[in-house]
Amino acid sequence: MLSLTQASRPLIGALYLALLFTLTNVPQVKATDEKINLQRYYPLINEDQLLNNDKRFQQIMQGAGGSSNVNSASISATDTSMWPDKPKINVQQEINKLNITYVYQPSWPKMDVKLGSVTAVSFDKDGNVVMFHRCDRIWDQNTFSLGNVFRQRNKGPIRDSTVLALDRNTGSLVYDWGKNLFYMPHGLTIDHEDNVWVTDVALHQVFKFGPRGSDDKPLMKLGIAFTPGSNKTTFCKPTSVAVLENGDFFVADGYCNARILKFSKDGQRILSWGQNTFSGKSFDVAPENYFAIPHALTLIPEQELVCTADRENGRIQCFFWSNGTFHSQYHSQLIGDRLFSMDYTPAQGGQFIVVNGPTADVGVKTEQYNEVRGYVMDFKTKKVLGKFGPNGRQFSNPHDVAVTMDGNEIYVAELNPTRIHKFLHKSLVKSIPLSAAKPKANIEGGDVNKQKGTNLTVAAGLLTADGSGGIATMLDEDAASAGHHKPGATAILVATLMLLFACLTFAMALLIARRRRRGCMPFGGNNRRHAWDFPAKPDGFKLGGLLLERNKRSGFEKLDQNDSDEDESETQTNSLSSAQFA
């Protein structure tokens, strides 16, 4: 027995040390981290449900992620396969319950420039809305090789202006730049010094320009032109930039590398983090620090956080901007499994403004009910508080979103149809008196960083500076949601005149009939043919003939109250089958 005990001591000691090592190396969950369930991130799924991630990634790269062939009528509204730890809810019913918190401004913008796919939107220091668009370029399955090399260099850079600045009140063009510089525009951000940061996925580069482009000469250029890579000097389809007040900045590097990098103000790399969800298994919901296309960036200054739209994972991930450690993530069954972009406003205690995208037929296929809309999400509670869309309807393929600091205005960039959309908070619309519907002079936009406390007079000017926005924005949210149009004053006037004419005609007919019966008519009482009967003598008075001729001349035409702009938008909404990627 003694010899057995002595022989067992090394084994017992080894087991003890192993147990001690395990206990002392259990990862500690930070107070700011979400409590995670590993089973949620590593679900047991059938082998035939798995799709090789390289193939899945290539599907997305070649455009399969831009549309869906799933019939929405056959989608289960209560499916929760994407959210295994969430209670089962009817997603469609919950979306229907959400209030429309922002009212669409259909008369904005007003400009003569033909837009290409609008990929990004931001604000300059003068309060103008600045957008990035692709003009005549389309990103489709032939744009890149399997190695992410741009195939259309022979076309040269885009010849027209790719950066357009619009007046926030009128939507008229203020300035433009960016000719012969870019091949496939993607992200645009304007920092506190009015510098413009852009990304080009064809060039695989990040650029910094001075205010308003500063004569199209970049102040900084990162990456090697047309050279995709993952080392310290290269990017692969970078998507977005966010800039701190001290000049340091972050780059989401983006479609291929799935990482976020932090740089000093002079362009020296400080740190990098992130792993590609497309490497290895496909996750229903990926672990923290895993990305499936970090597609957009925004900052939360109060918490010193940088947040990214983790697009194909359908969530927002936030990190401490000092060291890149994970802070929190935000997702919702209502938003779905694809989240294209978000922006942050400190209004109402902090809110994310989010746009999702159409369902993708890639990866582990889910059949969750999906509506392509803008959503308002509370930063603290992570609850979805409201929704918005063009005239209360869905978007087709939104790509980026920007919200003013006071939370009163939202702008959405859309790939297809090629549009830039404006929305005003419903509190502004309801608080404007009827007199504000009259046209007013343009009101210059102030510094977007000083928008807190914007008075109601400015808001009224924003609504009615174009002379037509006042009427459009007086619609209540229910009418906007249903997409109905109220009858105009002209239509009411015409209908009233027609009714009066009919009444006078009938009264005259009765009067003539009574006078004929009494023998008071000059052409005798024995004539039973009435003057309003027809056919009559060719040269006789024919009231019926007069009315008939009036109808032939279309004296009263049917009023066309359809919104031609919306009709055009609707015809393009269902063209996702030919839509470019992103």
N, C-alpha and C positions, 0 to 999 in steps of 0.2 A: 504493500500500500504506500509505503514511504517512497519507494522508487517511482511509483506511478505519479505521486504528487510532485516529486522533483522533476519528472519528465514533462509534466503538464505546465509547469511554471512559465516556460518561455511562450507557450501557446496562449495561456491566460493573459500574460503580460501584453502580448501582441494584440489580443482582442480588446483589452482595456485601452491601449493607446489608440486603436482604431476608433473605438467608441468616443473617447475624449476628443479626438480630432474632428469627428463628425459633429459633435455637439458644439464645439467652439467655432465651427465654420458654417453654421446655419446662417444663411443670408438674413440680415436685419431689414425689415421693411421700414422705410422712413415715414415720418409723420405725414409727409406730403404725398407719398405714393398711394396709388390705389391698391386695395387688397385684391389680389388676383388669385384666380383658381386655375392651377396648371392644367387641370383636365379640360378646361374651356379652351385652352390654347393648343392642346394636343388631343383632339377628339378621336375616338375610335371610329374610323370610317372604312368602308369597303375598298378593296384594292382598285376596283373599276371606277371608283369615284375620284381617284387621284389622277392628276394630269401632270405629266412631266413639266417642271417649272420652266425649263428653257423653252419648251413648246408654248407654254402659256404666255411667257414673256414675249415671244415672237408674234403670237397672235395679237397681243395688244399693240406691239410695235407696228404691225402691218395693218392696223386699223380695225381689228375685230372688236376692240373695246369701245368703239364709237357708236354702236347701234345694237339693237336687240331684235331677234326674230320671234321672240316669245309673244304669243297672243295674250294681251292683257286680260282678256275675258276669262282665260283659263288659269290665271295666276291665283293662287290661294292667298286671300287677304289675311289669313291667320297664321301663315307659315312663320316659324321662328328658328329655322335651321341655322340662320346666320348668328343668332343670339341664344345659344343653348342655356345660358344661365338666367335668361329674362323670362318673366311671366308671359304666358300666351295671351296676346291681345289681337283684336281686329284692327290691323294697321289702317285700312281704308276708313273705318269709322272714326278712328282717333284723328286722322288727318282732317276729316270733314268737320270735326269739333273745333279745330284751331281757328282762331280769329284771323282775318286778313288785317295785318297791322300796318301795312304800307299801301298807299294808293298809287296806281300807275298813272304816269303822265304821257299820254299817247302823242301829244303834239310836240314832244321834245325828242330828238333835236331837230333843228331846222337849218339844213345846210345842203349844198349842192354836190358835196364830195361823195363819190361812190365808194362804199366800204367793202373791204374784203373781210375775211374771218377776223373778228375782233378777239384778241387773245388776252389783253390785260387792260386795267384801268386804274388810275391813281389821281391825285390832286397836286397841283403846283402851289407855290406860296401865294399866288394871287387868287386862289380858289377856283381856277379853271379845272375842268375835267379833262384829263390827258389820257389818251388811249393809244394802244399799240395794235396795228392791224397788218394783215398780210397782203393787202391789195389783191393781185391776181394769182398769188401762190396758194396751192392747196397741198396739204400733207395727206397723202394717201398711201396705198400699199406699195407704190413704186418709188417713193421718195427716198428711202434708205435701203442699203444692203443689209444682209443678215448681220454684218459686223458693224452696223450703225454708221456707215459711211454715206454721206450725202451723195446722191446719184445725179443731181441736176446742176452741177457747177457750171456747165456750159451755158446755162441760162443767164449767168451773171447775177449781180445783186438786183434787188427790186428797184426799179427806176423811179417809182413815185414815192411820195412822202409816206412813211410808215408810222410816224408819230403825229397825232392830231390833237390840238387843244381846243375845247369847246367852252363857250360861256355857259355857266351853270344856270343862268336865268333863261336865256333865249335858245341855247343850243347852237348858236351860230359859231362859225369857225373863227378862232382868235389868232392862231398861228399854227404852222406845221413845219416839220423837218424830217430828216432821216431818208433822204434819197440816195440811192446807190451805195448803201451801207450794209444792208441785211439780206439774208437769204431765206430764213424761216423764223420770223419773230415769235417770241413766246412771252417772257415776263417783263414787266416794267414797274419800277418803284421810284418815287421821288422823295429824297430825304429832306431833313429840316433845313439844309442850306440850299435847297432847290436844285441839287444835282440829280441827274436822271441816270438810273441804273437799269440796264436791259440785258436780257439773255437771248441768244440765238441758238436754237437746237441744231441747225445745219452746220454752223461754224463751230459748235461746241465751245462757245466763248461767253464771257461776262464782260460788259463794258460799263464804264462810268463816263458820263458826259456832264458838262457844265449846264447851268440854267438855260432852258429852251434849246438845248443841244449845242450851244456855244459854237455855232458855225460848223457843226458836224465833225468836230475834232475831239476824239476821246481823250479824257484825262487819265484813264487807266484801262488796261486791257489784260484780261486773265484768260489762260487757255491758249491752245495752239490751233490755228484756223484749220477746219475740216479734219481734225485729228482727234477721234474719240479715245479716251484713256481714263485710267483710274489712279494715276500716281499724283505726286505733289504739284505737278505743273499742268495737268490735263483734266478736263471734264468730259462727261458723256451726256449730251443733251440736258444741260442745266436748265432749271425751270424758273427760279425765283430768287430775289435778293431782299434782305431786310437790313436796315442800317440803324445803328445806335447813335445817340447824340455825340458820343466821343469820337465818332468816325469809324469805329470797328463795324464790321458787317458780316452777315451770314449768307451763304449760298446753298440752295437746295439743288443737289446734283444727283439726279433728278430721275430720268427715265431708266438709265442703265445701272448707275452705281448705288442708287438708293442710300445716300448719305447726306449729312448736313455738315458744312465746314464753316469755321469761324476764322476771319482774317482781321489783321490789324488795319488801321486806316491807310497804311501805305502798301497794303496788298500782301503782307507776309502771313502765311498760314499759322494759326495758333492751335487749333484742335479740330478733330473730326470725329463723328460718331454715326452709327447706324449700320444695320445689316439688311440685306436684300431678302424680302419674303419669297422671292422667286427662286432663291437658292435653297435646294432641299425640298421639304414638304410644303404643300399648300395648307395654310391655316384658315379655319373658319374665321377666327379672330386672332390676329397675330400677337405675339408677346410685345412688350414695350421695347423700344429702340429698333424694331423691325419695321421696314417701310416697303410698301408696294407703290412706288412712284410718289415721293414727296413733291407735291405739285404746286404748293403756294406757301408763303411765309407771312406771318404777322407778329407784331410785338405787343406785349402787355406790360407797359412801363411800371405800373403800380406793383406788380409782382416780380419784375425783372425776369420775364419769361419770353422765350421765342417759341412760337407754335407753328406747326406745319399741317397742311391738309394731306393726310396719308391716304391718297386717292383711292386706290383699289382695295384698301382695308376699311374704307368707309368710316374714317374717324379723324379727329384732331388729336395730335400729340403735342404736349407742351413740355419744355425743358428749361432749366435755369440757364440763362444766357452766359453766366460767368464760367461754367464748367461743362455744360451740356448734359448734366444728369437729369434723368426723367422726373417729371413733376406730376403729370396727370394726363388722362385721355378722356375724350368726349365722343360719344356715339349715341345713336338712337335708332330704334327700329323704324321710326317714322321717316328718317332721312334715308335709310337704306344702306347698301353695301358699297356705294361709290360716292365720294365726297370730293368735288373738284376744287373748291376754293372757299376761303373764309376770310373775314376781316373782323377786327375788334373795335368796339366803342365802349368807353367808360360810362356811357349813359345808363340809367336805371341800375346802377350798381355793377355794371359790367355785362356786356352781351357779345356773343358771337353772331355775326351775320353769315349764313352758310348758303352755298348753292351746291346741289348734288347733280347727278347726271343720269342718263338713261342706263338701264340694266345691261350688263355685259354678259355675253355667252361664253365666258372663259373661266378656267379654274374649276373649283368645286361649284357646280351649278346650283344656284338657289332659286327658289320660286317665290321670293318674298314680294308682296305687293309694293309697287314703287310709283311715286309721283315726282316728276322733275319740277322742283319749285325752289324758291328761296325760303329759308327758315330762320327764325330768331331763337337762339338758345341762350339760356341764362348761364353765366360763367360759374356762379357759385353752386347752384342746384343741379346744373346739367340738364335741366328740363327744356323741352321745346315749347316755346311760349306762343309763337305765331307763325304765319306763313304769308307769302306774297308771290305774285306772278303777273305777267302782262294781262291786264283787264281781268284779273282773278283766275286766269287760266294757267296751264303749265307752260314752262319753257320747253324748248326743243333740245338745245345742247349748250347750256351756259358754261363758260370757261373761267371767268374771274368775277370778283365782286369787290366793291369799295364802299365804305360808309363814312360819312362825315363824323367828326369828333363828338358832335352833339347828338348823333344818332337820328337826325331829322331827314337825311337824304341818303338814298342808296342808288348805286349805279352798277349795272350788270353787263358784262361783255359776253356776247354770244357768238359762237362759231357759225351756227346755221339755224335760223336765218342770220345773215351778217348784220347784226344790230347792236346798238348800245342803248340800254333801257334806263329810265329814270323813275324813281319811286319817292314819294313824300310820306312822312309819317302821318297817320290818320288824325292825330291830334291837331296837326297844323291845318289840315283841310277843313275839319269841323269847326275850328275856331275862327275862320275867316268870314267876315260879314259878306252879304250879297253885293254890297257896293264894291267889294274888292274884285268882282268878276269883270269890271271894266278894265280896258287896257291901261297899263301904266308904263312909265319910262323904265328903262333897264336900270337895275340896281347892281352896282359893281360888287363882285364877290370879294370878301376879305380873306385874310390868311386863314387857311383851313384849320390851323392849329389854334386859332383864337375863336372858334365857333361857339364855344360855350356862352350861353347868354344871348344868342342871336334873337333879336326882338321880332315881334309878330309882323311889323311893317316890312322887314326884309323878307320874311316868309311869304307874305302876300305878294310882294314883288316877284319872288321866284315863281309863284303860281301863274301870274297874269301878265308877265312882261311881254309875252308873245301875242297877247290879245285874244287868245283862244283857250289858254290853259285854265282860266277861271271857271268857265262853264264845265270843262271836262272834270275838274277836280272837285266840283260840288256834288258829284255823284257819291252816294253813300256806299259803304263797303259791300253791302248785299248786292246792289245793282252792279258794282264792278265785278263781283264774283260771278254773277250770272251772265255778264257780258252784254246786258241789254242797254239800249240807248233811249233816253227820254225824248219825246217829240219836241221839235224845235218850235220857236215862235212863228216862223214862216208857215209851217204846216198847219198850225192851229188857226192862223189868220185865213189861209186859203179855204180850210174846211168851213169856217164861219161864214165866209162870203158865199160859198156854194150853197149852204143851207138857207141863207137869206134870199138868194136868187130863186131857189126852188119854192120858197114860201110866197114870194111876190108873184111868181108865175102862176101858182095855183090860185091865188086870190084874184088875179086878173081874169083867169079863165072862168071862175065862178061869177064874177061881175058881168062879163060878156054874156054868159049863158042866161042870167036873170033878165038882162035888158032885152035879149032876143025874144024870150018868152013873153015879155010885155009888149012886143012890137015896137020897141024903141030904136032898133038898129036901122040904119039908112038903107040897107039892101033887102028889106022886107021880112015879114014874119013867116012866110010860107017856105022859105029856103031852109031845109033841114041840115044842109051841110054847114058844119061849124068852121069858123076861120082857123081853128087849131087842128082840124082834121086834115089828113092827107091820104091819097094825092088830091091836090086842089088845082085850080087854074094856074098855069105857069106864072102869071103875073100877079097872082093873089098873095095876100099876106099869109105866110105859113110859119106859125110859131114852132110847130113840131119840126118842120124842115130846118128852121133856124137852129134848133137844138141839135138836130142831126148833123148839120154842117159844122156846128161848133165842136161836136165830138170828133168829126173827121179831122178838123184842124188841130185836135189835141189841145184845146184851149186850156184844160186843166190836166196837167201831166202828173203821174204818180211820183211822189217825192221819193228820192233815193236817200235813205237814212243810213245806209251801210257805211261803215268806216273802211274806206278803201285801203288804208294802211294796214288795218287788222286783217282784211281779206288777203292781202298779199302775204302777210306773216303766216296766216293759216295755211296757204298753199305750200309754203316752204316747210312748215312744221313737220309734215309727214314724209319728208324726203331724206330721212336718216339713212336709208339704205345706201345712198351715194355720198353720205357725209364724210368729210375728212376726219382724221383722227383727232389730235389735239396739239 
